[in-house]
Structure formats: C-alpha cells, structure tokens
Amino acid sequence: MTETRILGLLITDRIKEAGRTQLTLSKYSRIIRTRLGFHELNDNVCSRSGVIILHLVGKPEDWKMFEDELALIGGLEVQYMSFNYKRQGVMK
C-alpha cells in the first residue's frame, strides 16, 4: 500500500515563529515534495498569521518525527490528510 500525506500548518504569528519553523522545514526538506505558503497581504497590512501546505514523501516514520518536531513549536497548529492507495501502480 502506498500512502500520500498532506500536512497543513497554521502559523498564528509568522514574525515570531518563522525562524524555528523554517529551520524545521529545512531539516526535513528531503521528505517535502511540494510546499505552498500563503498569508493575507494588501497595501496596508501584511498578516501575522499564515498557512503552509506540505505534500510529503518518504516513510511514515519520518513523517511522524517531522510532525512531532513541528508540534513543539509554539503558535503552530499541525493537521494532516492521508490518502492510501491499495492498487498496485496507482501511485508510486
């Protein structure tokens, strides 16, 4: 069975937590296939909160270590989706 894991990170204070979050993302970059980040931005304000969506590859044990390390960062909420492919050849 092949599994695809998508992580969603809600950062409540981007300015305060950006450094530690980026260090953790860099440490686990080998298991991050896709990274999408966004926050509200207009002419008057750049939002302090933001969302990052990650598509993970590799082993579930590595995902767990990554998620556990992210959970230690204050002001960061982690949620995930998991998709399992039972048929051979559907997703490699």
Secondary structure, 3 states (H helix, E strand, C coil): CEEEEEEEEEECCHHHHHHHHHHHHHHCHHHEEEEEEECCECCCCECCCEEEEEEECCCHHHHHHHHHHHHCCCCEEEEEEEEEECCCCCCC
